[in-house]
Amino acid sequence: MRREAIVIGSGVGGLASAIRLAKLGFKVKVFEKNDFLGGKVHSRTFGGYRFDIGPSVFTEPHLIDELHKLVDTPTSFRYIHLKESFRYFFNDGKKAILTSGIEDVVTSFAEEFNENPKKVRKLLHRVAKNYDALYPVFITTSLHRFRHGIKPELIKAILRIPMYGLVTTMDGFVKRFLKNEKSIQIFNRFATYNGSSPFKTPGLLSIISHLELNAGIYFPVGGMVSITEGLVQTAKKLGVAFYCEDAVHEIIVENDKVVGVQSHSGKYPADLVVSNMDVHFTYERLLGERFSPNRLLNQEMSSSAVVFYWGIKKQFDTLGLHNIFFTSDYKQEFKAIFEEKTLVDDPTVYIHISSKIEKSDATEGGENWFVMVNAPINTDQNWDELVQVLRKNILRKISRILEIDIEEYIEAEYINDPVKLATVFNGKGGSIYGNSSNSKWSAFYRHPNQAPKLKNLYFAGVTVHPGGGIPLALNAAKIVERMVKEDFNFS
């Protein structure tokens, strides 16, 4: 009789898990509480402007290609490699356009920020070698099954321990190589890619910069939503069934073994369950405290976000696909997010404009601005008031730097805040990445890809090992696949 698997949530990690399990021969059902598939990687249109609602930076496309190649007739998923990575704007009027590739970054940092080329090159090679050493033993491997870590690459990873920056912060690690506060700020920004502070997260996580600066970023044709649309098509070709607007209310457990789920539409038995939900939500709402690994879950949460989706009836040649408007006081901004649980008056602002490439994403002569500010999780702040003040502050900031009143060009608007994010995606307090990495060993304390107290419950998503972001969620699904093969005796 064919074994059955249930996946809770249709984010990238859930879709990848469904595809891999279906390829193994499982009959797979995916339950999604929303009326759309894809989790945070989905699309909405406001006033004629199309927006990708969540992630906007795309790296490691081969991980998506891998999944499509599991079917006989691969889905047409296309992407382009971008030479330009980000455009950076500073409050003193300084502007810099970075292109990817080690030598290009070295040249830019030397010319724009008067950095020592040898030291910049050394930093870029350091993070590249650290990434390459950790990839096979940390990023694509479970830390919670001893035999997974026993491989030849482990020796290489161990020998590089002094190079990782484990005993310093990301900020401290970067300052060993760079001296200009602006170039340091550019590198420190990568801590936000897993919702953490560069002044607390370990230097080890500087490896995040490797993918964007050294390897380069990509743009999926059709926008970020084409990633999940393609994965859904591939999953359906493998027989995966999708149940939208059918929230799971309980993971059913018998004798410490998961045997199915109870959803809005009924009870469904299963040989295994994969949760693509926020790990805190999974335990607190679907399982109960008896199975909760408290030490793993009782950690500081990652940041959330406030996002303005603006349809702008004007085009700006000054801006590119990815743009950052930095604060003058980065340390205070992170202190406000993680300690004071509020927003600063001069925040760092990220603007993504997909219509720079996909012209149809905006009305003629216009641009679709995805405007994001990192924010604290919801702890009962007055978000209506905070968002209203934030909107005024960032409009003032962007208008000053671009030397034009932006507000008069906004003809469509939608706003996401931590409360809405928590409601739609079930992240605790609106947290985007689960636990933060604001301690020395936090990267090693993320929840494992299998429940420690239950049989046949697995996890794939940004709130568990190996971490946040699309590539890591895809690798979590690969780790789950290996665990399932072992647990269900696949040869």
N, C-alpha and C positions, 0 to 999 in steps of 0.2 A: 504493500500500500504506500502511496506517495506521501512523503513527510510534508507537514505544513509549517510555514513560518509566517509570523505576523510582524510587520514593521510599524511602529507608532511614530508618525510624523513623516512628511515628505520633503524635508530639507535635503540639501546635497548629500549629506551622510546617509540619510534614510533611503534616498533613491539609489545611491551606489550600493548600499547593503542589499536592497531588493534585487538589483541586477545580478549581483554576485551570488546570492542565494538561489535565485531562479536558475542561473547557469549550473549550479551544483545539482539541480533536480528538485528543489523544494517548490511546493505550490505556495506562492507568496501573495499575501494580502497586505496592502498599505492603507492605514487609517489616517485620515487628515481631518482635523476639526474645522478648518477653514473651507471656504468655497473655491479656493485656488490651490494649486500644487506648487511645490518649490520652496516652501518656507520663506526665508528672508530674500531669497533670489527669485523674486517675482516682479511683475510689472503692473503699473497703473497709469491711466491717462486722465489728465485734468485740463479742461479747456483747450483741447487740441495738442497738448504737450505730453509726450510719453516719458515716463520715468522708471528706471530700475529702483526699486524701493530700498534694497539693502546694499550688499557688497558691490563695489565698483572697480576694484583693482584685481586684475586677472593675471595669475602667474601659473607656471607648470601645467600648460594645456595638455601635455602628454598623459596626465592622469585621467583626463576626460576621454582622450582618444582610446586609452586602454579599455575603458568600459564599452565604448561603441564597437570595438573590435571583437567583443564577445558574441556578437550576432553575425549571421551569415550575410546579411545586407545592412552594413553599417549606416547609421543615420548621418545625414549630411550636416556636419558641424564644422563651421569654418571660423578662422580667427586670423588676425594679422599681428605681426610682431612690430611693436612701436619703437622707434628710435628715441623719441622724446619720452622721458618719464614724467617729470613734474615741473611745474613753474612755481617758483617761490617768491613771495612778496613780503617785505618787512616794513615795519612802521616808519622807519627813517627814509623810505623811498627806494631802498635797494631792491632790485629784482634780479632773479637768476633763473635760467632755463637749464635743467639738467638732462643730459642724454645718457642712456645706459651703456655699460661696457667699462671695464676697469680704466683703460687709458682715457676715455672721454671724461669720466668722473674725476680722474686725477687732474686733467687739464682744466676742467671747470673750477675745481676747488682751488687750484693754484692761481688762476686768473681772477676769479670772482671774490675769493676770500683770502688771498695771499697765504695759502697753506703751503707747507713744504711738500713738494710732489713725492719725494721718497717716503715720507711718513704716511701720506694718503694712500699711496700704492701698497705700503706695508699693511695698513688697516684693511684695505679691500681684500688683499690676499689672505690675511688672517681670518676674516669672517668666511671667506670662501672655503678655506681648508678646514675650518671648524665645522662648517655646514656639511662638507663632504664626509668628514669623519663621523659625525653624529647621525647622518641620514639613515644608514643601514641598521644602527643599533638603538636608535631612539625614536626617530620620526616614523619609520615603517615597522617598528617592532614593539611588541608588548613589553613593558617593564615588569609585568606581574606574573609572567610565566618563565621560570628560570631557563628552560631549554631554548626559548626564543632568543635569548641574548648570547648564547654560546655559539659564536661564529668567528671566523678569522678577523673580521673587521673590528671586533671588540678590542683587540690588542692595540690597534691603531688609535681607537677612540680614547683608550686609557692613557696611552703615552702622550696624548695632547692635552690632558687635564690642566697643566699649568698655563695653557694658552687660552682657555675658555673665558677667563674673567669671573670665575665663580666667587671669588672673595671680594669683588667690588661690584658696584652698580653699573648699569649701562652707561650712565653719565661719566662715571669714573673711568670705565674702560675706554670710552671714546676720547677722553681728555689725555690719554697716554699718547695719542697720535695727532690730535688736532688742537689748535689754539684759538681760532676765531669762534666767537660765541654763535655766529650765524651758522657756520658749518657744523658745529657741535649740535645745534638745535635741529638741523636736518637729520642727523643720525639719531638723535634722541627720540625723534618722532616715531621711530619704528616700535617703541614700547606700546604705542597706542594700538598697534595691530593685533594685540591680544588683550586690550583693555587695561593696561597697566601704566605705571609711572616710571620714567627712565631714571628717576632719582631713588627708586626702591628696587626695581626689577634687576636681577643679576646681569652682569656683563655677558654671560653666556648667550642671552637672547639677542645679542647684536647680530647673530646669524640671520635674523629675519631680514636684515638689510641686503643680504646677498642676492636674494631672488629679484629684487627690484633694481638695485644698482648695478650688479654684475651681470646677472642673467638677462634682465630686462623684463618688461611687462608686455601684455598682449591685450588685444581688444577683440572680443567675440562678435562676429558679424551678426547684427540684429540686436546687439546689446547683451547685458549679463543674463537676461531672462532666457536667451537662446541656450544657455548651459543647461538649465533645468528642463526646458521644453524638449531638448534633445534627449536628455536622460529618461524622461517620461516615455518618449517614443521607443527608445531601446528597451525599456522595462516591459512595455506592452508587447513588443515583439517576442519577448521571452515568456509571455503569459501572465505577467504580474497584474493583479486586479487592484484597482484604486477605489477607495470609499471616501469621497469628500463629504464635508459637513457631517461627519460621523465620529465625534470625539470619543476617545477611550476614557472610561471613568475608573477602571480598575484593571490591574494585572492580577489574574487569578493564580493563587499559589496553593498547592497541596503538598504537604510533607516537605516543605522547603524546596519545592520544585515548581517552576512556572509551567502552567498547563493551558494558558489561553488568556483572553481578555474579555472584559465586558464593555461594550461600546454603547453609544446611544441607540443603535439599531438592534442590539442583541448580544448574545454570548457566543464567542468564537473560540473553539479549541485550537491548540497549536503545540507543536513539538518544541518550538523555541520562539522567543520574542526578542526583537531588537528595538530598543528605545532610541529614537532620534530626538527625543524631547530633552529639554533642560534637565540635567541630572537631579537637581533639587526638586523640581516639579514631579519627576518620576517617583521619587521616594515619598515626598510629602503628600502628594495627591493620589497617586496610583497604587502605592504599596503600603505605606504606614511606617511608623517609627521603628517597629520591631526589626526591620531589615536594614535600617539606615546606618551606613558607616560614618558615624558622627565626626570622627577625626578628619576625614576627608572633606566633609561638607561644611564643617564649622570654620571656614576660612573667609578672609576678606573677599568680597565680590568684585568682579571686574567693573569697568565703567559702563555707562549707558550712553545715550546720545539724544540730542535734539536735532531733527532734520527738517529743514524748510524745502519744499519742492516748489520752485518758482518758475512759472512760464514768463520769460522775459521777452518783450516785443522789441528787441534790439540785439544786434550782434557785436561782440567785442573781440577785436583782433588781438588785444593784449593777453587774452586768456586762452588756455589750451584745454585739452581733455581733462587733465588733473591739475588742480591749483591749490596752493596752500597760502593763506594769509596768517602769518605768525603773530603771536602775542609778543610783547616786549618783556614779559616776566613769566617764563615757562614754569619755573619752580612754583610760583604762587598759583598758577592755573591748576597744577596737579594737587597742590595742597588743598585748594578749594574743592576739587572733585572728590578726593579720597578722605580728607579729614574734616573739612567744614561742610561737606555735602551741599555745595551750592555752586553757582556760576560766577566767574569774574566778569568785570565790565569790559575787559579787553581780551576776549578769547581767541584761540587759534581757530581759524575757519577753513574748512575744506570745501572746495567747489568742484563738482564733477559735471561736465557738460558733454553728454554722449552725442548731442547733435553736431558737435564738431566733426564727427565722422559719419554718424547716421543722420543725414539731413532731415529725414522724415520724422524724427523724434520731436521736432519743433515746427511751429507754424512758419510760413515763409517770412524771412527776415528776422526770425526770433531765435532764442536759445532756451534749452531746458536746463535750469540750474538746480542741481542737487546740492544743497548747502547744509553742511553738517558741523556740529560742535560737540566735542566730547563732554559728557555730563555725568553727574553722580547718579547712582541708582535711586529709585523712589523710596524715600523714608518718610512719606507724608508731608513733603514740602508743598508749598502752594505753586503748582506748576503753571497754572494759568498766568499768575503774576510773573514768575520767573521767565516764562517764554515770551511774554509781552515785552519785558525789559530787554531780554536777549535780542529780540527782533530789532528793536531800536538801535541797540549797540552795534550789531553786526552790519546793519544797513549804513550806519554812520561810518564804520570802519572801512567797508568796501567802497563806499562812495568817495571817501577821502583819498584812498589809494588810487582808485580809477579816475578820480577827478570828474565825477558825474553823479547826479542824484539817481540812484538805482531805483528807489521806491516808485517813481512815476512810471517805470517801465514794467512793473509787475502786473500781469493781467490774469494770472492763474496762480492759486496757492493752496497747498495742503501742508499740514504740519504733523510730524510724529514726535512724541516725547516719551520719557520712560514709562509713564502710566499706560499709554497706548501700546508701546512695545511689549510690556508685560501682559497686557490683555490679549493681544493677537498671537504672540509667539511663546507665551508662558515662561519667559525668562524671569528668574527671581528678581523682583524690583526693577525689571526692565534691563537687567544685566545682559550684555550681548554675548559674553564669552564664559559665563559661569564664574569660577574662582579667578581672582586676579593672580598675577605672578609677582606680587610685590614683596617677596621674601626670597632669601637665598636659595632655598630648596623647593620652592613652590612648583616649579616645572616638573619636579619628580613626584609631587603629591597630588597630581590630578587623578580624578577617579579612573580606575581601570576600565577596560573595555568589556569586562564581565562582572556581574554582581558578585561581590565577595561572599555573600551569605546565601545565595540562591543558585540553583542549577538552571541552566537554559535561559538565562536573561543576559542579554548583551547590550552594549552601548556604542553608538557611532554618532558623533556630532561634535560641535565646537566646545562643549562644556566638559569633555572627558579627554583622556590621553589620545593623541599627542598634543592637542591644543586647538586654538581658534583659527578661523580662516578656511577658505574653500579647500586648499591643498591638504591641510591637516585633517579636515573632516573626511576627505576622500581616502586618506591613509588610514583613518580609524576604521573605515569600512573594510579595507584590505586586512587589517588586523583581526576584525571580527570574522571574516571569511576563514582565516587560518585557524582561529579558535574552534569554529564550528566544524571544520574538517577533522580536527583532532578529537573533539568531543563526540562526534557522530561517526567516527571510524571510517572516514573517507580514505581511500588508498592514495 
